[in-house]
Amino acid sequence: QVQLVESGGGVVQPGGSLRLSCELSSGWRVIGWFRLAPGQEREGVSYIGRDATEIKYSSSVKGRFTISKDNAKNTVYLQMNNLKPEDTALYSCAVGPTQSLDPSAFVYWGQGTQVTVSS
């Protein structure tokens, strides 16, 4: 079993930035970031594969969010720039065996960190 701990959430004004971190107890094939807003389904935001060039973003965040990882620290980051009110959600990281933005493809999940974008 893999333990995942997210951090870095908070309250930020529109146009601001945050960097989320996901610390893993061990490495895994694919690490993804997902978000869940009230009244909406969980949305896949981005994933990164074992090869750091294996990256994908959802259309809603492409060009604003950047995923990266530090293998030595077993940590994956999500740099979020130009945040919008619609980015407000609980952000969670998860690990899985395949490259996908579908939450059902992921096996182990963290508890999440809240991001609120508001003026």
C-alpha positions in Angstrom: 0.0 0.0 0.0 1.2 3.5 -0.8 0.7 6.5 1.5 0.1 9.9 -0.1 0.1 13.2 1.7 -0.9 16.4 0.0 0.0 19.9 1.1 0.2 23.5 -0.2 -3.5 24.4 -0.5 -4.9 27.6 0.7 -6.9 30.7 -0.2 -5.7 32.9 -3.1 -7.0 35.7 -5.1 -7.9 35.3 -8.8 -4.7 35.5 -10.9 -2.6 34.2 -8.0 -0.5 31.1 -7.7 -0.1 28.0 -5.5 2.2 25.0 -5.5 0.7 21.7 -4.3 2.9 18.9 -3.1 2.2 15.2 -3.0 4.6 13.2 -0.9 4.5 9.4 -1.5 5.8 6.6 0.7 7.2 4.8 -2.3 7.4 5.3 -6.1 4.6 4.3 -8.5 4.1 4.1 -12.2 1.7 7.1 -12.7 0.9 9.9 -10.3 -2.1 12.0 -10.9 -3.8 15.1 -9.6 -7.5 15.3 -9.3 -10.0 17.9 -8.0 -13.5 17.7 -6.6 -15.7 20.7 -6.4 -19.0 20.8 -4.6 -21.8 19.4 -6.8 -19.4 18.2 -9.5 -17.8 15.0 -10.4 -14.1 14.4 -9.6 -12.0 15.8 -12.5 -8.6 14.6 -13.6 -6.3 17.6 -13.7 -2.9 16.1 -14.7 -0.7 13.1 -14.5 3.0 12.3 -14.8 4.5 9.0 -15.6 7.7 7.2 -14.5 9.4 9.0 -17.4 8.9 12.7 -16.6 8.1 13.4 -20.3 4.9 11.4 -19.9 2.6 14.2 -18.9 -0.9 15.2 -19.7 -3.2 18.0 -18.6 -6.9 18.5 -18.8 -8.0 21.2 -21.2 -9.3 23.3 -18.3 -5.8 23.8 -16.8 -3.5 23.4 -19.7 -1.2 26.3 -20.0 -1.7 27.4 -16.4 -0.7 24.3 -14.4 2.6 22.5 -14.4 3.2 19.0 -13.0 6.7 17.9 -12.0 8.4 15.4 -9.7 11.4 15.0 -7.6 12.3 11.3 -7.6 14.8 11.7 -4.8 12.1 13.0 -2.5 9.3 10.8 -3.8 7.3 14.0 -4.3 5.1 15.3 -7.1 4.3 19.0 -7.5 1.5 20.9 -9.2 2.3 24.5 -9.9 -0.9 26.4 -10.4 -0.7 29.8 -12.0 -3.3 32.3 -13.0 -5.9 30.7 -10.7 -9.5 31.3 -11.4 -12.6 31.0 -9.1 -13.6 27.8 -11.0 -10.4 26.2 -9.8 -11.7 26.1 -6.3 -11.9 22.5 -5.2 -10.4 19.8 -3.0 -7.2 18.6 -4.8 -6.0 15.1 -4.3 -3.2 13.0 -5.7 -3.4 9.4 -6.5 -1.3 6.6 -8.0 -2.1 4.0 -10.6 -0.6 1.7 -13.2 -1.8 3.4 -16.4 -1.6 6.9 -17.9 -5.1 8.3 -17.6 -7.1 11.2 -16.3 -9.9 8.9 -15.4 -10.1 8.7 -11.6 -11.2 5.0 -11.8 -7.8 4.1 -13.1 -6.1 5.1 -9.9 -5.6 2.8 -6.9 -4.3 4.7 -3.9 -5.4 8.2 -2.9 -4.4 11.0 -0.5 -6.8 12.9 1.7 -6.6 16.1 -0.3 -5.8 19.7 0.2 -8.3 22.5 -0.3 -7.7 25.3 -2.8 -10.0 28.3 -2.7 -9.8 31.1 -5.3 -11.7 34.1 -4.2 -11.4 37.9 -4.1 
